[in-house]
Amino acid sequence: MRLSTRPPITLPSPCTLTRSDCLGGPAAGAGCLWPGTETPASSPLQGVASGNHRSYRKMACMPATPPALDLRKWLGLGLFVLLCLRLGYGLEKKTVNSKVGENIGLPCCHEIPSSESLQNYRVYWQKNITEVVLAYADGEKIFMHKRYENRTEMNTSNLTLLISAVEILDNGSYQCIVQHRKSSQNQLVCEESITLFVTADFSKPNITAEVFAESCESTEVVVRCSSYGGFPKPKISGLLNNESVAWNASWVSEASFSPYNVTGELRLNVTKEDNITCSIEYNGFAKSTSLLLKNTNKCIVPPAPPSYNVITASSIIIVISLLAITLAARYFSRHVCSHCYKAQDSAEEGEKECMKPAMSSKVTSEAESV
């Protein structure tokens, strides 16, 4: 099989490169081929018969380094590691949490030693990199932001920024920059960032229920939960009989750093009694309110109509009863009348018998008189 036309490079066998080989020998800049991987396309061994094929990997020849260069390399590596550690420490931002109206202190990265004074330093406190809060130079205050007047000062020893009556607008990232005035140069001493998270309490959630539709089986109600005056933007959650429910929530805020008003709405079918809970969660705080919902519609269910057989049987019984009453009435009326007739006949006969003696005595007296 025909070999590659590229002239081969003579290498020591079995690939025992020495420092002289790497620095200026015949194999300088070439490399070794070790068994283990496929032969590179540019390898002079390309084209060997398949029966004698072996896979290779190339080991480049590393140039030798004088001892002085080794020392510089390690020193540079050490400085690089220290720089990375410093950057990592700087990226680890500190945070301070506060509520509206509280007094807080933002620590700085430097404290003036007792042997020096503030006159030897320049100190800058700024917010969000673009807004200077206050600045000191030669021991004197040279600038104060209008919004922080009468409620912000700096500790002249540890350079802590003191803010009283914290507002929602104070929320953000602050930077403390300290420079040392050595002769005419302002040497940077330190620079550190700290984040202030401001929280405003929300009102206790208010739950209302409005009847939307009702029936004998259930009452459909619209439940609303509302809370206002808090910061930052809250999360609203709920429980219905200890099971999680999702509110249709809406938030209202006048600006990005203004109090929020939140309202949640939920439509439910109440059959007997349901317990609904509304929770407002914000910056690690939470407030909750519960309400007991009842089915208020107390309608009387009409009795079921009687069946056809019951109606037929009842009708027959009623007709028979009426016939019986009628026959009984006729019977008693006839019996009473016959008794009355008999009593009347006996009375008339008695009256006749009473009249007979009287008449006979009258005739006797008349006869005697004659």
C-alpha positions, 0 to 999 in steps of 0.5 A, spaced: 500 500 500 502 506 498 505 511 503 503 518 504 508 523 500 509 527 506 516 525 508 516 522 515 520 525 521 525 521 525 523 520 532 526 516 538 523 509 539 520 508 543 518 515 543 523 517 549 524 525 547 529 528 551 530 536 553 535 537 547 530 534 543 525 539 545 529 545 545 533 544 538 534 536 536 531 533 530 524 532 534 523 539 536 516 541 536 514 535 533 511 530 538 511 523 540 505 518 538 503 513 543 498 507 542 491 509 544 487 513 539 486 514 532 492 516 528 492 523 526 490 525 519 497 529 518 501 523 521 506 520 517 504 513 519 497 514 515 497 509 510 500 503 513 497 497 511 491 495 515 494 488 517 499 492 521 495 498 523 495 501 530 492 507 533 496 512 536 495 519 540 500 525 539 504 527 545 506 534 544 513 536 546 513 541 552 519 546 551 523 547 557 523 553 562 529 556 566 528 556 573 527 563 574 521 563 569 518 557 573 519 562 579 515 568 576 510 563 573 508 561 580 508 568 583 504 570 577 499 564 579 499 566 586 497 573 585 492 571 580 489 566 585 489 572 591 485 577 586 480 571 584 479 571 592 478 578 593 473 579 587 469 573 590 469 576 597 467 583 593 461 579 589 458 577 596 454 582 597 451 584 604 444 585 606 440 589 611 433 588 612 429 594 615 421 596 616 418 603 614 419 608 619 425 604 623 432 607 624 438 603 621 446 603 620 449 601 613 456 598 615 462 601 611 468 596 609 473 601 613 474 603 620 479 609 621 484 607 626 485 611 632 492 614 630 489 618 624 483 622 623 477 623 618 481 629 615 486 624 612 480 621 608 475 622 602 469 618 604 463 617 599 456 613 600 452 613 594 446 609 591 445 604 585 452 607 583 449 613 580 446 617 586 451 620 591 448 620 598 453 624 602 460 625 601 466 627 606 473 630 604 478 634 609 473 632 615 468 636 612 461 634 609 461 636 602 455 634 599 448 631 602 442 629 597 436 633 598 432 627 599 436 624 605 437 631 609 435 631 616 435 624 617 442 621 614 449 622 617 455 618 618 459 615 623 466 619 623 469 613 626 467 607 623 464 610 617 457 607 618 451 610 614 445 612 619 438 613 616 433 614 620 425 614 619 427 609 613 422 610 607 420 605 601 424 609 596 431 608 600 430 600 598 436 599 593 444 597 593 449 602 597 456 603 596 461 605 601 468 608 597 474 610 602 480 614 599 486 615 603 489 622 602 497 621 601 500 627 599 497 629 592 494 622 591 488 619 593 489 612 594 483 607 594 482 604 601 476 600 600 470 599 596 464 595 598 456 594 596 451 593 601 443 592 599 438 595 603 431 591 603 425 595 606 419 592 608 412 595 609 407 592 613 400 590 609 394 591 613 390 584 615 387 581 610 379 583 609 375 577 607 368 578 604 363 573 601 357 575 596 351 571 594 351 570 587 346 564 586 343 560 591 338 553 591 336 548 596 342 544 595 348 550 595 349 557 595 354 560 590 358 565 593 364 570 590 369 571 596 374 577 596 380 578 600 384 584 600 390 588 603 393 594 602 399 599 604 405 594 603 411 593 600 414 589 596 409 586 591 406 580 595 404 573 594 396 571 596 395 564 597 389 561 600 386 554 604 379 551 603 378 546 608 385 546 609 386 544 602 390 549 597 386 554 593 388 559 587 386 566 588 385 570 581 389 576 584 390 583 582 396 588 584 395 596 584 401 600 585 402 607 583 410 606 582 415 601 582 417 603 589 410 605 592 406 601 596 401 595 593 394 594 594 392 586 593 385 583 591 384 576 590 377 573 588 374 566 588 368 563 586 365 557 591 359 553 591 357 552 599 353 546 601 353 546 608 359 549 611 366 551 608 372 555 612 376 559 607 383 562 609 387 568 606 394 569 607 398 575 604 406 573 604 411 579 603 419 578 604 419 573 609 412 576 613 405 573 613 398 575 615 392 571 615 384 571 616 379 566 616 372 566 614 366 561 615 361 560 609 354 557 610 349 555 606 344 560 608 338 558 603 333 554 608 328 552 603 322 547 605 322 541 600 315 539 598 313 532 599 313 528 593 306 527 590 302 520 592 302 515 587 296 513 582 295 506 586 294 510 593 290 515 590 285 510 587 285 506 594 283 513 597 278 514 593 274 508 594 275 508 601 272 515 601 266 513 597 265 507 601 265 511 607 260 516 604 255 511 602 256 508 609 254 514 612 248 515 608 245 509 609 246 509 616 243 516 616 237 513 613 236 508 617 236 512 624 232 517 621 226 511 619 227 508 626 226 515 630 220 517 626 217 510 627 218 511 634 215 518 634 209 515 631 208 510 636 208 514 642 203 519 639 198 514 637 199 511 645 198 519 647 192 520 643 188 513 646 190 515 653 187 522 652 180 518 649 180 514 655 181 520 660 175 523 656 170 517 657 169 517 664 168 525 664 163 524 659 159 519 663 159 522 669 156 528 666 151 524 663 149 521 670 149 528 673 144 531 668 140 524 669 139 525 676 137 533 676 132 530 671 
